[in-house]
Amino acid sequence: MSIPTKEAILQWIADNPAQTSKRDIAKAFGVKGQARIDLKRLLREMQDEGYLTKRKRSYDDPNRLPPVSILKLAGTDADGDLFLRPADWRGDEPEPRILYIPQEDDPAFGPEDRLLMRLTEVTGEDHSHQARLIRRIGTGPRRAIGVFRASAEGGRLMPVDKGADREWIIGAGDTGGARDGELVEAEIGKGRTRMGLPRAKVVTRLGDPGAAKAVSLIAIHQHGLRDHFPEEVIAEAEAAAPPELGDRTDLRHLPLITIDPSDARDRDDAVFAEPEGDGHAIWVAIADVAAYVSPGSALDREARERGNSTYFPDRVVPMLPDALSGDLCSLHEGVDRACIAVRMTFDAEGNRTGQTFYRGLMHSAASFHYQEVQAAVDGTPNDRTAPHLDVLRALYAAYDALKRARARRAPLDLDLPERRIELSEEGQVTSVAFRDRLNAHRLIEEFMIAANVAAAEELEKRRTPLIYRVHEEPAEDKLDALRETAKASGFSLPKGQVTRPAMLNRLLHAAEGTDLAELISMSTLRAMAQAYYSPVNLGHFGLALRSYAHFTSPIRRYSDLIVHRALITAHGWGPNPDADGLSEWDLEHLEATATLISEAERRSMVAERDTNDRYLAAFLADQIGAQFTGRISGVQSFGAFVRLDETGADALIPVRSLGAEYFRYDRDEQTLTGTETRTEISLGQRVTVRLAEAAPVTGGLIVELLEIEGERRRPAAPPTRKRKLRKGPKKRRR
């Protein structure tokens, strides 16, 4: 019988602090007989090496850290130094502060990573120990969000993940006082019960899962979003003062305006255009967040951890506290605001001919929303837009030139409808519709792209490090899947050519105006690689651009704040550009920051999507039995997905609901074919379905198939068993 390794014993002690005697360890690892002597020898050896401290027949001391300990991340200080804390501190003295001493080949750490570290005690510092990494030994206890169902023995945790069928047993002493039907956060334990189910322990009660605010709350907890600011972060934000002109360029004479959605929560970009020669000059002014968020400050550390703001129909989880995001850094109408602005010049064909960046002070002349701007330019101005018609017309004239340049560049022409979920004051869904896509939207989008490119190229010219927005070309297997979808839909995508956006545009344009346009657009989107942040420039495939960086939204994206700091450093703006430019720590950790904010962006995207799914399920929950039209948007071995026309919601037709016959799944052709009726379900088919289930807690929708391409679905009759006739008397066994 083998005995456990030193690392395994340390992991056990960290996970089970109350069971650290030799007997407990032997029982945990099933050590019996002669092997117990070997285990005793190993424990003594670990004690001599300083791994363990023996105390009353138990190998731990709650007030002393052994030279080798399991630690977790605690955060960074104002200088950017990383601090650690014990994975499980049980002492009655204050938790020790431990400084991490990184080595050249050490990996990046996650917030729940458990780190085996060698410690050295120090004196005369603001920390008690210094730590060097031995190895990363896994993550901490996993947590799950679910609905608590009480029982005589404690209860069960029912998952909120769509499609999940796992449950967890919660012991009577682990319910945390949760009531039946409450939404809870639980820590997943090790080991299983007699019924084979894993164990869990309630750590947070989140309230009624049917409450309006619970929908986004589930996503916030499920995806680990930081929805509360530490007190020191709020204090720093509230101590910020309104800007003064000082060394800034005075831009208050420019009639800069903001154009945003009608429900915008912040305004971080303002625009202005005017004729210049045969072309145009375009100003894009962006909130100067770097003036308020200094490198290494509590605000900066929190913003970096969050990475970006996350937007839900009922709330926003902001990157910065409201004192900044909703006030001093928001370009409100009629007030002075600090900004970083770029003046770009373009010829008559929309080619950029020059650019100049400024750190300035601006004064927004007006704040509009997209619909009223479009209406004004189309000939129906209102009282607010009428005085600014000349400014709006100049913006649209400049946009016309940029459109011509965009057509020559031929970026990926994906123009997918954006779903809008309307809520009542009580947080209930009142309607689901698709946002209109106006030229006013496209104008702002094109101006922001131009400013982002100008920022990237300016920093390249000045040889200043930055974080790029990277979008690599699609992988070959993803393109093959798109070719199969195109073929099944009656279109084609050539093979053997260099992959360029223009090639995909030909497919999109071929489908445009047909019933399959949305399917081809969604399939093309699925084929794309995930965009991410990187200090290495690999170009942007979708936009067909060589250099691209995010510059235009520093209120809600940390990537843009880094680009702003780079511009401050590159230009030497202000009396002390080192105070709010790129710090040494920023430069040393540029790659780690890019990875961190890329991961944060993906978390936010999934959280926003899951929340929208739950709101849609809640909206449809009282329409069980209603019929809807839609189109097959995906096919898997377990069933087919339907995108409903009215709401854009995705619903599942389980293969088990299709009748008694067997359905054969063809991965290449993306079809399900019935062996009896020869019914074929494939991508793009028009269907009519009946809503069978809607689960707001998970966001799942289950539908039954009624019609395919206008023909009534006729399930195969269930097979009948034929009785075998005996030909003679049954022989008796002997």
Secondary structure, DSSP 8 states (H G I E B T S, - for coil): -----HHHHHHHHHH-TT--BHHHHHHHTT--TTHHHHHHHHHHHHHHTTS---BTTBS--TT---SEEEEEEEEE-TT--EEEEESS---SS----EEE---TT-----TTEEEEEEEEE-SSSSSSEEEEEEEEEEE---EEEEEEEEETTEEEEEE-STT----EEEEGGGSTT--TT-EEEEEEEEEE-TTS-EEEEEEEEEE-TTSTTHHHHHHHHHTT---S--HHHHHHHHT------TTSEE-TTS--EEEE-TT-S---EEEEEEEETTEEEEEEEEE-GGGTS-TTSHHHHHHHHH-B-EE-SS-EE-SS-HHIIIIITS--BTSEEEEEEEEEEE-TTS-EEEEEEEEEEEEBSEEEEHHHHHHHHTT---TTTGGGHHHHHHHHHHHHHHHHHHHHH---------EEEEE-TTS-EEEEEE----HHHHHHHHHHHHHHHHHHHHHHHTT----EEEB----HHHHHHHHHHHHHTT----SSS---HHHHHHHHHHHTTSTTHHHHHHHHHHHS---EEESS---BTTTTBSS----S-TTTBHHHHHHHHHHHHHHT-SS-HHHHS--HHHHHTHHHHHHHHHHHHHHHHHHHHHHHHHHHHHHHGGGTT-EEEEEEEEEETTEEEEEETTT--EEEEEGGGG-SS-EEEETTTTEEEETTT--EEETT-EEEEEEEEEETTTTEEEEEEEEETTEE--------------SS------
